[in-house]
Amino acid sequence: MWLARWITGHHIHVMFKVYAAFALREACRALREGDWPEATALLARASVYVQGFPAARAHAAALPVEHYASAVRPTMVPTVVPVPLSGCTGLTEVEDGGCC
């Protein structure tokens, strides 16, 4: 149950990030086209998605530290995945070549 909670919370967080990024890109497009009402609506939509980030992360993090240390964290080491997972998977980090 705890691992499923952790995975679900992270998936929801990523979904919010993707939707927010899409709304921001569309808002930029609308601004370039001079469609201020559409751009404003898209920015408002993006802000709603961003407001969901903390709740998704809190859901994922609400598990016993012992379970995290013994069952979750070991799934993130290079022997299980090709690169160490650090949380640096957002569009900004990828596009800029930087990380957290």
Residue, then its C-alpha position, 0 to 999 in steps of 0.5 A: m500500500w505504501l509504495a503504491r501511495w508514493i508512486t501515485g503521488h509522484h505520478i499526479h505531481v508529474m501530471f500537474k507539471v505537464y499540464a501546467a507546462f502545456a498551459l504556459r506554452e499555450a499562454c505564450r502562443a496566445l500572447r504572441e497572437g495578441d489574444w490577451p483574454e485567452a492568455t489570461a485564462l491559460l495563465a489562471r489554469a496553469s496556476v491551478y495546476v501549480q497549486g496542486f504540486p504540494a498536495a501531490r507531494a504531500h500525498a506521496a510523502a505521507l508514509p513511514v520513514e522506515h518504509y521509505a528507507s527499506a522499500v522505496r529508496p532502494t528502487m532508485v539506485p543505479t542497479v535498478v534504474p540506469v541513472p540515479l533518480s534525483g527528482c530533476t525531471g522537470l521541463t525546465e531542468v531538461e531544457d536548461g541542461g541543469c538540475c535542481 
